[in-house]
Structures are given as C-alpha cells and as structure tokens.
C-alpha cells in the first residue's frame, strides 16, 4: 500500500513540474510573437490557454497515463508472487 502512495506522490510531483515547465515555455513563446500578431488576440486569451491547456495535459492526460502504467506494474508484481 505504501508503494502505491509513494508512486502516486512521485507521479503528481512529476506532472506538476512538467505543467510548470510547459506553462513557462508557452508564455515565452507568446512573448516572442511579433507585436502585431500578439495584439490580434486579447492577452486574457493567452493566459486562459496557458492555464487550461497545460492543466489538461499535465493533470488529465499525463497523470492518468502514468498512473495507469504504475498501477499495471504494481499489479504485475503482485500477481507474479
């Protein structure tokens, strides 16, 4: 049981870190846009995209995928004994 809790903690820590890095990368990309292109959208749209898209990827897609793999591996280890 403690192994599963530890793996969940590691997965959450990894996903939050990747989400932060992805948010920072997107923000830098938006800041490097030419001014005319940047001004075609409201800045709140960029902020919303950074917040929602990185959150969906890091916490829904990546986290669920990693938990599926870790729980599968734990299940295989349990069944092998």
Buried (B, 14 or more C-beta within 10 A) or exposed (E): EEEEEEBBEEBBEBBEEBBEEBBEEBBEEBEEEEEEEEEEEEEEEBEEEBEEBBEEBBBEEBBEEBBEEBEEEEEEEEEEE
